[in-house]
Amino acid sequence: MAIRIHPHARDRMKERGSLDTEVVAAVAQGEQFPVQFGRTGFRRNFPFPHEWRGQRYRMKQVEAYAIQEDMDWHVITVVTRYF
């Protein structure tokens, strides 16, 4: 199984502070759930004892939305939450 990241998703990752390794880990090892239009969401929490945009947080949650093509996952967008 390969995990590919679409250029749109890469742009969102940069804006929202997600790393490639976090997105791949979310898809490979995170919670899986159905989302609109027949897509699949993947969610995983990561320790984040850092500052993001002037605020300090403890955790980062990465959600990757993907479509399956053959045996591979193609990530089309990423949402990141801090708490």
Secondary structure, DSSP 8 states (H G I E B T S, - for coil): --EEE-HHHHHHHHHHT--HHHHHHHHHHSEEEE-GGG-EEEEEEEEEEEEETTEEEEEEEEEEEEEEETTEEEEEEEEEEE-
